Amino acid sequence: MSATSRRPLPGGLHLAGQTTTPIRKLEAKAEGKPPSRANKVQVGAFVSDETRRKLKMLAIEQGRSVNDMIEESFQMLFDKYTT
């Protein structure tokens, strides 16, 4: 099969050596987001099931969200390592 008889690739991609359409960065708008997520970004980490369970239980015991507990832990790390 020659390069001229192939179907175009999805998303404006082309075969090597041909020009491509630049991919636009997707930007999330604050509109449509819950107020708790406005002007925030998601940060992820892989933790053990046990760590996740402990975090969820601690959040329940404190009557707070897991997100709130994680934000507090970040602040504690910043306080400890930046003076």
C-alpha positions as CSV (number, residue, x, y, z in Angstrom):
1,M,0.0,0.0,0.0
2,S,1.6,3.3,-1.0
3,A,1.5,6.4,1.2
4,T,-0.8,8.2,-1.3
5,S,-3.5,5.5,-1.0
6,R,-3.7,5.4,2.8
7,R,-6.6,7.0,4.6
8,P,-5.7,10.1,6.6
9,L,-5.0,9.6,10.3
10,P,-7.5,11.0,12.8
11,G,-7.0,14.4,14.4
12,G,-5.2,16.0,11.5
13,L,-2.1,13.8,11.8
14,H,-0.1,12.8,8.7
15,L,2.6,10.4,7.8
16,A,6.2,11.2,8.7
17,G,7.7,14.1,6.6
18,Q,4.3,15.7,6.0
19,T,3.1,18.8,7.9
20,T,0.8,18.4,10.8
21,T,-2.0,20.4,12.3
22,P,-0.8,21.7,15.7
23,I,-2.7,20.3,18.7
24,R,-4.4,23.0,20.7
25,K,-4.0,22.9,24.4
26,L,-7.4,22.3,26.0
27,E,-8.2,24.9,28.6
28,A,-10.8,24.3,31.2
29,K,-13.0,27.2,31.8
30,A,-14.1,28.1,35.4
31,E,-17.6,28.2,34.1
32,G,-19.4,25.0,34.7
33,K,-17.0,23.9,37.4
34,P,-18.2,23.6,41.0
35,P,-16.9,26.6,43.0
36,S,-14.6,24.3,45.0
37,R,-12.7,23.5,41.8
38,A,-12.4,27.1,40.4
39,N,-8.8,28.1,39.9
40,K,-7.5,24.8,41.0
41,V,-5.6,21.9,39.2
42,Q,-5.7,18.2,39.9
43,V,-2.6,16.6,41.5
44,G,-2.4,12.8,41.6
45,A,-0.3,10.2,43.4
46,F,-0.2,6.5,43.8
47,V,-0.6,5.3,47.3
48,S,-1.3,1.9,48.9
49,D,-4.8,0.8,49.7
50,E,-4.0,1.0,53.4
51,T,-2.9,4.7,53.0
52,R,-6.1,5.5,51.1
53,R,-8.2,3.8,53.7
54,K,-6.5,5.6,56.6
55,L,-6.9,9.0,54.8
56,K,-10.6,8.4,54.2
57,M,-11.2,7.3,57.8
58,L,-9.3,10.3,59.2
59,A,-11.4,12.6,56.9
60,I,-14.6,11.0,58.2
61,E,-13.5,11.3,61.8
62,Q,-12.6,14.9,61.4
63,G,-15.8,15.7,59.4
64,R,-13.8,17.0,56.5
65,S,-13.2,16.1,52.8
66,V,-10.2,14.0,51.7
67,N,-9.3,16.9,49.5
68,D,-9.2,19.3,52.5
69,M,-7.0,16.9,54.4
70,I,-4.6,16.6,51.5
71,E,-4.4,20.4,51.1
72,E,-3.6,20.6,54.8
73,S,-0.9,18.0,54.5
74,F,0.7,20.0,51.6
75,Q,0.6,23.1,53.7
76,M,2.3,21.3,56.6
77,L,5.1,20.1,54.1
78,F,5.5,23.6,52.8
79,D,5.8,25.0,56.3
80,K,8.3,22.3,57.3
81,Y,10.6,22.7,54.2
82,T,10.3,26.4,53.5
83,T,11.3,28.9,56.1
